[in-house]
Structure formats: structure tokens, C-alpha cells
């Protein structure tokens, strides 16, 4: 018996995303980034499709962290495989992903970005 979403994700190798009354099984490598939008999250796929889910961004962060995703802002989680540029913007950073979207970093996540990408 599957106890929670993380267990289901592990068993099927995909992430179960609740969209209304449906559960969509998504290959995490097809997720470009996640953006919190009020009580919802918008999940932008590499295909250009956007999934709209009522899941909490913190819940998705926990489930996606094992797949090379990184939280860079209180409203954004990014698949690190698709980050093509990191730009300095004052004391913070701006990440550019493969589709050209510019994602701001927040001061809370500055050190994490430095540790993960800039101090190797």
C-alpha cells in the first residue's frame, strides 16, 4: 500500500501531480520550472505546456529535490539541468533557463545558489 505521494513517486519513477480531479504522472526531467501563483503552482514543462495544480510549492520542493531541482526563490523551483545562465543582479542572481525564461533569485536562496553552482 502506498502511504504518500513521495512513496508513489519513488515506485513509478515519475511525479504524481494533482490537477483538479485528475492525477497526472510526469517525468520530472520534463519539468523546466515550478512557479507559485497564489494558492496554486504553475508547472512549466519542456514542451511549453503549463500544468496548473493546487499543490503547495513546499510540498513539490520536497518531492522534486531528489531530481536535481533547486529552490531559488520563495516562488520558484528550477530543474538545474535546464539552467543555461546565471546572471548577477545586484546582490542576487537571475537564472535563465533553456526556453529563455528569466527567473529571479531571492536573498534567502543566494547562498544555496552560490554553493550549488558557483563555488565548485
C-alpha positions in Angstrom: 0.0 0.0 0.0 1.3 3.5 -0.9 1.4 5.8 2.1 2.1 9.2 0.4 2.9 11.0 -2.8 6.7 10.6 -2.3 6.3 6.9 -2.0 4.2 6.8 -5.2 6.8 8.9 -7.0 9.6 6.5 -5.9 7.7 3.5 -7.1 6.8 4.7 -10.5 9.8 6.9 -11.3 7.5 9.8 -12.1 6.0 12.6 -10.1 2.2 12.4 -9.4 0.8 15.9 -10.0 -2.8 16.7 -8.9 -4.7 18.7 -11.5 -8.2 19.3 -10.4 -9.8 15.8 -10.1 -7.0 14.2 -12.1 -3.6 12.9 -11.2 -1.0 13.4 -14.0 2.1 11.2 -13.9 5.0 13.4 -15.1 8.6 12.5 -15.8 10.5 15.0 -13.6 13.1 15.6 -16.4 10.3 17.1 -18.5 9.7 19.8 -15.9 11.5 23.1 -16.6 10.5 25.0 -13.5 7.7 25.5 -11.0 6.2 28.9 -10.1 4.0 29.5 -7.1 1.0 31.6 -8.0 -1.3 32.3 -5.0 -2.7 29.0 -3.8 -1.6 27.2 -6.9 1.6 26.3 -8.7 2.2 26.5 -12.4 4.5 23.8 -13.6 6.2 24.7 -16.9 7.1 21.7 -19.0 10.0 21.4 -21.6 7.2 21.0 -24.2 5.9 24.5 -23.4 2.8 23.1 -21.7 1.9 24.6 -18.3 0.2 22.4 -15.7 -1.9 24.3 -13.1 -2.1 22.5 -9.7 -3.3 23.3 -6.2 -0.3 21.7 -4.6 1.9 23.7 -2.3 5.3 24.7 -3.6 7.0 23.4 -0.4 5.3 20.0 -1.0 6.6 19.9 -4.6 10.1 21.1 -3.4 10.4 18.1 -1.1 9.3 15.7 -3.8 11.5 17.2 -6.6 14.7 17.8 -4.6 16.0 14.3 -5.4 15.7 15.0 -9.1 18.3 17.9 -9.3 15.7 20.6 -8.7 16.7 23.6 -6.6 14.6 26.3 -4.9 15.9 29.7 -5.9 13.1 32.0 -4.8 10.1 31.7 -2.5 8.0 31.4 -5.6 10.4 29.3 -7.9 11.8 25.8 -8.1 14.1 25.2 -11.1 15.3 22.0 -12.8 19.1 22.6 -12.6 19.6 20.6 -15.8 17.9 23.4 -17.8 19.7 26.4 -16.3 21.8 27.9 -19.1 23.0 31.1 -17.5 23.3 32.7 -14.0 23.5 36.4 -14.1 24.5 38.7 -11.3 21.7 41.2 -10.5 22.8 43.5 -7.6 23.3 41.2 -4.6 21.1 38.5 -6.1 21.1 36.3 -9.2 18.9 35.9 -12.2 18.7 32.4 -13.8 18.0 31.9 -17.4 16.5 28.5 -18.4 16.6 26.8 -21.7 13.4 28.4 -23.0 14.7 31.9 -22.3 12.6 32.5 -19.2 14.4 34.7 -16.6 13.9 33.5 -13.1 14.8 35.8 -10.2 16.6 34.5 -7.1 15.7 35.7 -3.6 18.2 36.8 -1.0 17.1 33.9 1.2 18.4 31.5 -1.5 21.6 33.4 -2.6 23.9 31.2 -0.6 22.3 28.0 -1.9 22.8 29.1 -5.5 26.4 30.1 -4.8 27.1 26.7 -3.2 25.4 24.7 -5.8 26.6 26.4 -9.0 29.3 29.0 -8.4 31.7 27.6 -5.7 33.0 24.3 -7.2 
